[in-house]
Amino acid sequence: MSGIKFMLVTMLTALVATACGGGGTDAEGLTGSIVISGSSTVEPISIGIAEKFSLDNSGVRISVDGPGTGDGFELFCKGDTDISDASRAISESEIAACEAAGVEYIELKVANDGIAVLTSPDNDVIDDCLSFSDLYSVVGPESQGFDNWSDGNALAAEIGATKAAPFDSAPLAITGPGEESGTYDSFVELVLEGIADGRGKDAQTRPDYQASADDNVIVQGIEGSANSLGWVGYAFYDANKNELKAFQIAGEDGKCVEPSPETIADSSYPISRPLYIYVNTTKMEESPALEAFIELYLSERGLATASEAGYVELSKEEAAETVAAFENRAS
């Protein structure tokens, strides 16, 4: 995202955040600004926290933007943001970029999520349960050019461990996150990487599908085709259940599991993942407002925002670990 566009977004979102806190009182007399960018998946949680914080701290200007986890880390490791929302852990190259720029941070787990693999409710051609092999055969790096579900049959048979393949003949329209998205990275790591590595292929999706950084655009793309395929964070599926159908996913034991708060919380859903925020510790030491914001984020009231936004709250044990990391300033 260009600097100009980012500034426009922060100005607009700051106005929204201030409006949400209209009528609030400055309980601690806090002032200043907090700039948050990164994952579009974590964005609704951070917006919810910003709304709660602004009720009592209207003197603090808060902006929340969701261009994607990768784009968020690029800004964060330049020192341009205070908090980076992330739907995956920071990568080695991003760690190096932060170190080179002298940006010190703590990693805080704030919620759990699952990646829902979706189609249209009108899809009565493809079975309701897919294995990782099924998904690799139509979305993986060896499926480029496949425009019919049945095009993946030979590859699926070669890999084995399928649930739905061989597929019947039906047009295949794929809409999913782009490479700037943490949801893309998580999907590749959790679903495709093991098979790709075993076949000597790069762990990546096929490049020829409709990609977007906007989860709402992905949802619309999935809705637009009867035999569609796509994937988004669970909350975006949950908010659009009437227009979408989620596939069950088969794990290593072959058991088909549907995404739900319960199966995500206990990790029985095979495509489950943690969600994070990364906080610039130097800026937090200099900003009482930023420290107070994180304290709210990690409070019982703050962590409840995850379920309010459609995600899965941390268990008591996970919450305690996150609070300890914050208090000790250690990831």
C-alpha positions, 0 to 999 in steps of 0.5 A: 500500500502506498504511503499516500493511500495509507495516510488517507485510510488512517485519516478516515478510520481515525474519524470513524473511531472517534465517532464511535467513542462520541460522548466518552470521557477522558478517564485518564486524560490520555492523548495522542494517536495509535496506528494499527495496520495488518491482517484483515482477519484481525482487523475487526477485533482491533476495531472493536477494541478501538471502539471500546477504548474510545468510549473513555479516551476520546482524546486518543486518535486511533486508526485501524487498517487491514491491507494484509499481514505481510503489508502490515509487517512491512509498515511495522518494521519500518516503524510506521505503525504502533501495532501490527495485526497478524493472522500468522507469526512473523517470518524470519525475513520480517524479523530481520527487517525489524532488527535492521530498523531497530524495531523491538516488539512483543508478540501477543496471541489474542484469539483463535481462528479457523480458515473456512473452505467454502462454496456456494449453497447451490453446489450439489456436485462436489461432496461435502468433505475435502481432504488436503489432497483434494484441495491440493489437486485443484488449488496447489501449484500443479493445478494451474490451468484447471478450469473444471473440478474433474481436471484434478482427478489424475493428480488427486489419484496420484497423491492419494488420501482423498475424500471427494475425488474423483470429482464430477465434471463441473466448472471450477471458479476459485476466489481466495486471498492474495499473497499479501494476506496472512490467510493465504500464508496460513492456508499454504502452510497448513494445507499445501506445504506438506504435499508440495514438499513431498513432491519437490514443488514450491509451497504455493497456490496456483497463480491463476485464480481471482485473488483479493486482499478484501475478504468481502470481495472473496465472499462475493466471488464464492457466492457468484458461482454454483461450483465455486471454491474459496477460503476466508477466516471463519468469522467472514464465513460465520457472518455470511452463512446464509450465502455460503456453504463450508466444506468439512475438512478431513484431518490425518485420521480421515475424520471429516470436521466442520469449522465451528467455535468448538472445533477451532478452540480444540484444534480438531478442525484441521485448518485452525490457527492463532491470531496475533498482534505485534506491539512496538515496545519502544513506542509503548514505553513512550506512549501511556495511551498505547500501553493503556490500549494494550491493557484493555486489549488483554483484559477480560473485556478486551479478549471477549471482543474476539467472540463478539467479532466471530472468532474464538476467545483464548482459553484461560490458560492461553490468556494467562500466557499472553498477559504474562508475555505482555507484563514481562515484555517478552514474546 
